[in-house]
Amino acid sequence: MLLSVQIQAILFQLLAGWLYGLFFSLIQVLTQYRQRRVSTTLVEVLFHAGFTAVLFFALLQLNGACMNVWLMLFFALGALFYYRFYYHVFFHLFTIVRRYIRGYYSPIADGSKTCQVEK
């Protein structure tokens, strides 16, 4: 494998690990106060399967889907870099998104804003 391809694979794995941490923390914040249900588990399983498929096809285009131990370490390093330096920055944004989604859908779920006829 050429050196330029190896450097591209390393940078891709760092970015993929960072994006994995970003999207997984978004899922965790959105489902933080929910009970462990089948839907929450299904979302997490589908996220992992989808992310793995995207990672595989991207590596297939980049270096023929060659996954070495050091590439896995760079993926873990990218995720660690996200959780160490960026998690707290994005956590506040994700809680705002969760409040917005909850505020938008909770009146519908509660039935508190149903159409009432005044007499």
Disulfide bonds with the S-S distance in Angstrom:
none
